[in-house]
């Protein structure tokens, strides 16, 4: 019998699936502390809730945990119901961005769940397993476990927050349990130069307070980093055992501080692993300088994403990112000058959005030397400053943000000065205006590697216009 089964639920909005690194880190730490664990990824295996127990035997596990993003809560409810049909007694724990941002709402939606992890999960899960094995699941004992939420006589209780200072104590993800061979094209952002590609994570935490982002609800404000030597050891292991040829750094703040990113790049140069790499999760433009970009390029980095968000100065100011149109232009030109391709993150439908701000953003973004844009719809995510503001003003309710309306494929929020029809029209026009330029078409066609790669990109384009 295994102590723990960790499940990644099936998502309806992804065309490509990447290894769930969060579950991999938990699995490694659980094993370090003497427990047994398995990871089951319903995404990569295509397993629906009603099919779950055709693939696993519930009697083989003492505890079940699910990773939950806000967009997955409706589907997770189906998985939880499937678990309860098989066993009324097995404890269920939910972790991830959704419970970390809004534990009360998640508990109200998932009434059959026993525990939530509110923040980082490694220590909480291990301590909960220890307590479970001891048979002392009382209130005073549960209160000693960090980052945990549970019910007590219909009251929802949340323990103290705690963050692991030494990330090397957790170590790398349990790659053998994740099984990289299941993820043949595990690519964030759809484009790559070499396969196999895998994601890595070097740091946690975010010291910034961007109004729309909730990542700090999980990892806190303080940035903590793994030893770059151990990270490159991990890459060497992945290359030797699984044939890794390219990797993607998916940190929220890889270049904070700038010196730590430089140390990582220099370690890659020193080890000569012949790996290409990218930063698809976005870099802070104000952390980039020439010395770092030179080292990144020399160590194999060929593409980075950067947060532009808007071409309107007032929206940028309201977001609170601390960047200006002038800084964006200057830093993107610097990256371009060092031969690194650039993807721009742009958000449409922020609460201050108008037809004028949309036109301004389209013009500004189209003037930059970008190879692609990641055009996203604004979503009022739970626990973010802008969502709290919208709830306080009465524009949305807490019920709205926990509903199935909050999907990346929908405009779940319409700014006061726009209609749904206008937003959809300009969103599509933005996409076409950027991508239907000869130089952009040619660049991206040159970077399509196989027929299956072309098929995935075509599916992405079709899904964009649905």
Secondary structure, DSSP 8 states (H G I E B T S, - for coil): -BSEEEEE---SS-SS----HHHHHHHHHHHHTT--EEEEEHHHHT--GGGHHHH--GGGBSEEEEE--GGGHHHHHHHHHHHHHH-SSSEEEEESHHHHH-HHHHHHH-TT--EEE-S--HHHHHHHHHHHHHT---HHHHTTSTTEEEEETTEEEE------S-GGGT-S--HHHH-GGG-TT--TTS--SSSSEEEE--EE------TT--THHHH-SS-EE--HHHHHHHHHHHHHHH---EEEE--SSTTSSHHHHHHHHHHHHHHT---EEEEEEEE-GGG--HHHHHHHHHTTEEEEEEEEE-S-HHHHHHHT----HHHHHHHHHHHHHTT-EEEEEEEE--TT--HHHHHHHHHHHHTS--SEEEEEE----TT-HHHHHHHHHTSS-HHHHTSTT--TTS-----TTS-HHHHHHHHHHHHHHHHSSHHHHHHHHHT--SHHHHHHHHHHHHHHT-
